[in-house]
Amino acid sequence: MKRERLSEIMAAEYQMDDEEFRKVIRNTVMPNPNVTNEHITAFLVLAKEYEMNPFSEQIHAFPHRNGIKLIVGYDGYIQVANRQPTYEGFELTEDFNDKDDLIRVGCQIFRSDRKHN
């Protein structure tokens, strides 16, 4: 019995064939010429594991040395948090320097099963 590739499974979710899906990933999400099939697979594993849409900026692939670095974006973290029954929201804090440049953003996440002040 032939086992389906992860890209075939994910392509089917978007009603695409495997070759088309991998080409779209390679040309839109990971346009770095040094990207390998292994990089694409690592990206898809992370997207699938956390149920993130690779086309909606929930997960990113940035050029890094001779390949890519995988980063979960703000939208991805919010999606994961919203799936948790104990999630009660978040609060952002921003810090600026004396020239009014943004230098840091903090995020405090609230859960119903933990006390917070």
Rosetta silent file (secondary structure, phi, psi, omega in degrees, C-alpha in Angstrom):
SEQUENCE: MKRERLSEIMAAEYQMDDEEFRKVIRNTVMPNPNVTNEHITAFLVLAKEYEMNPFSEQIHAFPHRNGIKLIVGYDGYIQVANRQPTYEGFELTEDFNDKDDLIRVGCQIFRSDRKHN
SCORE:     score description
SCORE:     0.000 S_00000001
   1 L     0.000  127.377  179.494    0.000    0.000    0.000 S_00000001
   2 L   -77.140  130.706  177.810    1.413    3.385   -1.035 S_00000001
   3 L   -88.145  135.959  179.366    1.614    5.924    1.751 S_00000001
   4 L   -73.241  143.526  173.625    0.516    9.491    0.912 S_00000001
   5 L   -76.468  152.971  178.079    3.042   12.285    1.208 S_00000001
   6 H   -56.904  -41.665 -179.718    2.264   15.107    3.612 S_00000001
   7 H   -64.488  -31.437  176.436    2.146   17.549    0.711 S_00000001
   8 H   -67.313  -42.849  179.638   -0.449   15.322   -1.014 S_00000001
   9 H   -63.227  -46.963 -178.623   -2.632   15.323    2.099 S_00000001
  10 H   -69.482  -37.835  178.036   -2.356   19.099    2.521 S_00000001
  11 H   -58.970  -41.320  179.815   -2.836   19.743   -1.203 S_00000001
  12 H   -62.126  -34.832  178.404   -6.111   17.817   -1.055 S_00000001
  13 H   -62.849  -28.410 -179.896   -7.296   20.104    1.780 S_00000001
  14 L  -104.420   13.500  179.125   -6.906   23.059   -0.607 S_00000001
  15 L    54.760   47.033  178.342   -8.316   21.118   -3.573 S_00000001
  16 L  -126.190  159.830  171.846   -4.972   21.149   -5.372 S_00000001
  17 L   -87.200  162.869 -173.210   -2.787   18.402   -6.741 S_00000001
  18 H   -58.427  -47.251 -177.563    0.526   17.719   -5.008 S_00000001
  19 H   -62.467  -43.432  178.518    2.777   19.157   -7.710 S_00000001
  20 H   -63.757  -43.536 -179.158    0.752   22.369   -7.961 S_00000001
  21 H   -60.629  -49.442 -179.594    0.652   22.740   -4.151 S_00000001
  22 H   -63.016  -37.808  178.930    4.430   22.337   -3.755 S_00000001
  23 H   -65.185  -42.699  178.695    5.040   24.776   -6.623 S_00000001
  24 H   -64.192  -44.141  177.279    2.774   27.404   -5.028 S_00000001
  25 H   -58.600  -49.681 -177.376    4.520   26.937   -1.640 S_00000001
  26 H   -61.377  -39.101 -173.785    7.943   27.195   -3.290 S_00000001
  27 H   -90.716  -17.676 -178.167    7.081   30.310   -5.326 S_00000001
  28 H  -113.381  -50.350 -176.059    4.985   32.278   -2.833 S_00000001
  29 H   -84.795  -33.464 -175.585    5.788   31.283    0.720 S_00000001
  30 L  -130.943   63.887 -174.737    9.396   30.187    0.164 S_00000001
  31 L   -76.554    6.185  178.325   10.765   32.014   -2.902 S_00000001
  32 L   -66.692  128.510 -178.764   14.393   31.642   -1.793 S_00000001
  33 L   -65.243  -16.388  179.836   16.345   29.802   -4.547 S_00000001
  34 L   -87.668    1.836 -179.020   18.213   27.809   -1.855 S_00000001
  35 L   -70.818  133.219 -179.649   15.031   26.175   -0.560 S_00000001
  36 L  -108.028  171.380  174.552   15.114   22.396   -0.788 S_00000001
  37 H   -60.783  -32.601  178.276   12.401   19.758   -0.667 S_00000001
  38 H   -65.984  -39.142  176.808   13.512   19.105    2.923 S_00000001
  39 H   -63.465  -44.203  178.982   12.857   22.749    3.836 S_00000001
  40 H   -61.333  -42.895  179.647    9.393   22.560    2.290 S_00000001
  41 H   -62.953  -44.033  178.727    8.675   19.352    4.185 S_00000001
  42 H   -60.760  -42.076  178.045    9.788   20.893    7.511 S_00000001
  43 H   -61.370  -46.279 -178.804    7.562   23.892    6.824 S_00000001
  44 H   -67.475  -36.109  177.317    4.576   21.681    5.991 S_00000001
  45 H   -60.355  -46.777  179.946    5.118   19.486    9.074 S_00000001
  46 H   -65.134  -43.990  178.687    4.943   22.549   11.334 S_00000001
  47 H   -60.430  -43.980 -178.309    1.922   23.967    9.497 S_00000001
  48 H   -69.095  -44.300 -177.439    0.089   20.625    9.700 S_00000001
  49 H   -58.590  -38.682 -178.302    1.023   19.932   13.328 S_00000001
  50 L  -101.839   10.704  177.655   -0.408   23.261   14.478 S_00000001
  51 L    53.526   51.368 -179.814   -3.248   23.294   11.926 S_00000001
  52 L  -109.248  143.683  177.439   -2.021   26.491   10.296 S_00000001
  53 L   -82.291  116.836 -177.345   -2.769   27.676    6.794 S_00000001
  54 L   -68.187  -11.451 -178.611    0.582   28.140    5.040 S_00000001
  55 L   -99.123   -4.469 -172.669   -0.943   30.771    2.725 S_00000001
  56 L  -112.709   22.784  176.377   -2.461   33.080    5.361 S_00000001
  57 L    64.203   23.479  173.131    0.646   34.327    7.201 S_00000001
  58 L   -81.238  -25.969  178.864    0.031   32.142   10.237 S_00000001
  59 E  -138.025  142.561 -174.813    3.413   30.544    9.628 S_00000001
  60 E  -127.029  154.890  173.152    6.411   32.038    7.835 S_00000001
  61 E  -127.044  115.285 -178.397    9.592   30.829    6.174 S_00000001
  62 E  -108.155  143.268  175.395   12.425   33.367    6.121 S_00000001
  63 E   -56.577  136.514 -178.601   15.710   33.060    4.229 S_00000001
  64 E  -153.075  117.181 -176.790   18.405   31.937    6.656 S_00000001
  65 L    50.561 -117.609 -178.922   21.971   31.007    5.695 S_00000001
  66 L   -99.071   15.789 -178.209   21.572   28.442    2.896 S_00000001
  67 E  -154.110 -125.276 -176.496   17.923   27.696    3.528 S_00000001
  68 E  -136.982  163.735  172.295   15.038   28.913    5.634 S_00000001
  69 E  -124.954  128.055 -178.927   14.017   29.566    9.218 S_00000001
  70 E   -88.733  131.288 -179.353   10.487   28.632   10.239 S_00000001
  71 E  -137.283  130.891  174.263    8.598   31.141   12.391 S_00000001
  72 E   -81.952  128.385 -178.190    5.057   31.028   13.712 S_00000001
  73 L   -87.114  173.371  178.767    3.499   34.444   13.219 S_00000001
  74 H   -51.906  -49.087 -179.312    1.161   36.451   15.402 S_00000001
  75 H   -60.743  -35.508  178.311   -1.900   35.145   13.525 S_00000001
  76 H   -66.630  -45.182  178.445   -0.685   31.580   14.031 S_00000001
  77 H   -63.285  -40.082  178.580   -0.241   31.999   17.782 S_00000001
  78 H   -63.854  -39.984  178.529   -3.679   33.592   18.084 S_00000001
  79 H   -62.645  -45.160  178.734   -5.216   30.694   16.181 S_00000001
  80 H   -62.743  -44.689 -179.713   -3.557   28.135   18.468 S_00000001
  81 H   -61.876  -44.145 -178.367   -4.581   30.094   21.570 S_00000001
  82 H   -63.309  -21.285  177.942   -8.197   30.436   20.429 S_00000001
  83 L   -79.623  -11.322 -177.596   -8.483   26.655   20.149 S_00000001
  84 L   -86.529  127.627 -178.294   -7.698   26.272   23.855 S_00000001
  85 L   -64.806  -20.322 -178.675  -10.785   26.090   26.091 S_00000001
  86 L   -92.425   -1.996 -178.551   -8.940   27.945   28.879 S_00000001
  87 E   -68.633  128.925 -178.905   -7.914   30.914   26.711 S_00000001
  88 E  -123.639   13.454  176.464   -9.327   34.209   28.032 S_00000001
  89 E   114.160 -175.259 -178.486   -7.599   36.778   25.859 S_00000001
  90 E  -148.052  164.847  177.462   -4.405   38.786   25.820 S_00000001
  91 E  -136.521  128.516  178.812   -3.049   42.249   26.518 S_00000001
  92 E   -98.540  143.943  172.165   -0.275   43.969   24.552 S_00000001
  93 E  -125.471  140.601 -179.612    2.131   46.524   25.975 S_00000001
  94 E  -120.846  137.424  176.595    4.355   48.718   23.828 S_00000001
  95 E  -116.665  136.179 -179.187    7.558   50.458   24.887 S_00000001
  96 E  -121.100  151.046  175.617    8.994   53.432   23.011 S_00000001
  97 L   -85.139 -175.659 -176.380   12.371   55.163   23.268 S_00000001
  98 L   -69.178  -11.667  175.833   12.830   58.916   23.760 S_00000001
  99 L   -97.293    9.487  179.540   12.484   59.451   19.965 S_00000001
 100 L    67.593   24.720  174.266    9.085   57.742   20.054 S_00000001
 101 L   -88.148  136.679  176.383   10.410   54.698   18.159 S_00000001
 102 E   -67.466  124.875 -179.147    8.813   51.386   19.073 S_00000001
 103 E  -116.066  -18.317 -178.663   11.487   49.274   20.769 S_00000001
 104 E  -160.747  144.095  171.624    9.540   46.411   22.349 S_00000001
 105 E  -126.087  128.955  176.604    6.129   44.778   22.360 S_00000001
 106 E  -110.726  153.289  179.469    5.085   42.519   25.211 S_00000001
 107 E  -134.897  124.167  175.273    2.144   40.157   25.283 S_00000001
 108 E  -108.978  124.366 -177.348    0.439   38.814   28.382 S_00000001
 109 E  -104.774  136.533 -177.801   -1.890   35.871   27.747 S_00000001
 110 E  -109.880  139.508  178.803   -4.729   35.071   30.130 S_00000001
 111 E  -126.059  146.446 -178.045   -6.123   31.646   30.949 S_00000001
 112 L   -72.625  -19.740 -177.607   -9.227   30.797   32.935 S_00000001
 113 L   -97.071    9.894  177.705   -7.434   28.108   34.952 S_00000001
 114 L  -136.349  140.781  178.511   -4.672   30.420   36.235 S_00000001
 115 L   -76.026  147.236  174.684   -4.857   33.552   38.371 S_00000001
 116 L  -144.538  157.058 -179.816   -3.505   36.813   36.982 S_00000001
 117 L  -104.154    0.000    0.000   -3.287   40.394   38.247 S_00000001
